[in-house]
Amino acid sequence: MAWPRIVFDGDRPVGFLMAFLNIDWDGKGVDFRSGLWRLNVVPEAQGRGVGRFAVESVAAEVRRRGGTRMYVTWEPGEDGPEGFYRKLGFQLTGEVSGGETVGVLDLTSLS
C-alpha cells in the first residue's frame, strides 16, 4: 500500500514523502516490508528538521501498524542522502533494489 503525504510548514508545503506499508518485497509472499520510497524537501527548508520530521512520521505509522523495522532506499553517490539516513540510525542491509541502496531502521530501539 502506498502512503503519500505532503509536509507543511504552516500553510506552505515544504516536502513530499511516499511511504510503502506492508508490501511483498520480493514478490514471493514471504518478506513483507514497510518504509520510505521517496522523500523530497524544498531546498530552502533543508537542514531545518523537515526530513527528520517526515522520517519520524513514517516510523510512527509503521509502528502503529505493528511494524518493528522501517526500510528506505536511496540512490548511491557522493551527493546522495546516505549520510542523512545513517545519521537517523538506518543501517545498510547489503541489499540493492532497483539499483538503489537499502537501509533498515530497528524501530524497537527507538523511544
C-alpha positions in Angstrom: 0.0 0.0 0.0 1.3 3.4 -0.9 1.1 6.2 1.7 1.7 9.6 0.1 2.0 12.7 2.3 2.8 16.4 1.9 4.8 18.1 4.7 3.7 21.6 5.6 5.4 24.4 7.4 2.4 26.4 8.5 0.4 26.7 5.3 3.4 26.3 3.0 4.2 22.9 1.5 7.9 22.1 2.1 8.2 18.4 1.4 6.7 15.3 0.0 7.1 11.7 1.0 5.9 8.4 -0.4 5.9 5.5 2.1 5.1 1.9 1.5 3.2 -0.2 4.1 3.4 -4.0 4.2 4.4 -4.7 0.6 5.6 -8.0 -0.6 9.2 -7.1 -1.0 10.4 -9.8 -3.3 7.1 -11.0 -4.7 7.3 -14.4 -3.1 4.7 -13.7 -0.3 7.3 -14.2 2.5 9.1 -10.9 3.1 6.6 -8.0 3.8 8.2 -4.6 4.5 7.2 -1.1 5.3 9.2 2.1 4.8 10.1 5.1 2.8 10.2 5.1 -1.0 10.8 8.8 -1.6 11.4 12.0 0.3 11.7 15.4 -1.2 12.3 18.6 0.7 12.4 22.0 -0.9 15.9 23.4 -0.8 15.1 26.4 1.4 13.6 24.0 4.1 16.6 21.6 4.1 18.6 21.5 7.3 15.6 22.7 9.4 14.3 19.3 10.5 11.7 18.7 7.8 13.3 15.5 6.6 13.7 14.2 10.1 10.0 15.0 10.9 9.0 13.1 7.7 11.0 10.0 8.5 9.7 10.0 12.1 6.2 10.4 10.9 6.6 7.3 8.7 8.2 5.4 11.5 5.3 6.3 13.8 2.8 4.9 11.2 4.8 1.7 10.7 4.9 1.2 14.5 1.1 2.0 14.7 0.5 -0.8 12.2 2.6 -3.2 14.3 5.9 -3.0 12.3 9.3 -3.3 14.0 11.5 -2.3 11.1 11.4 0.5 8.6 13.2 0.3 5.3 14.4 3.1 2.9 16.2 3.0 -0.4 18.4 5.7 -1.9 20.4 6.4 -5.0 24.1 5.9 -4.0 26.6 8.6 -4.7 28.5 11.5 -3.2 25.6 13.9 -3.2 23.1 11.3 -2.2 21.1 11.1 1.1 23.0 8.2 2.7 24.6 10.4 5.4 21.2 11.8 6.3 19.6 8.3 6.7 22.7 6.9 8.5 22.5 9.8 11.0 18.9 8.9 11.7 20.0 5.4 12.6 19.4 3.4 9.4 21.9 0.6 8.8 22.9 -0.8 5.5 21.3 -4.2 4.7 23.8 -5.1 2.0 20.9 -5.3 -0.5 20.3 -3.3 -3.7 16.8 -2.8 -5.0 16.4 -1.3 -8.5 20.0 0.0 -8.3 19.4 1.7 -5.0 21.0 1.0 -1.6 18.7 -0.5 1.0 18.8 0.7 4.6 16.8 -0.5 7.7 15.9 1.1 11.0 15.1 -1.0 14.0 12.0 0.6 15.5 12.1 -1.4 18.7 15.2 0.5 19.8 13.6 4.0 19.4 11.8 5.7 22.2 
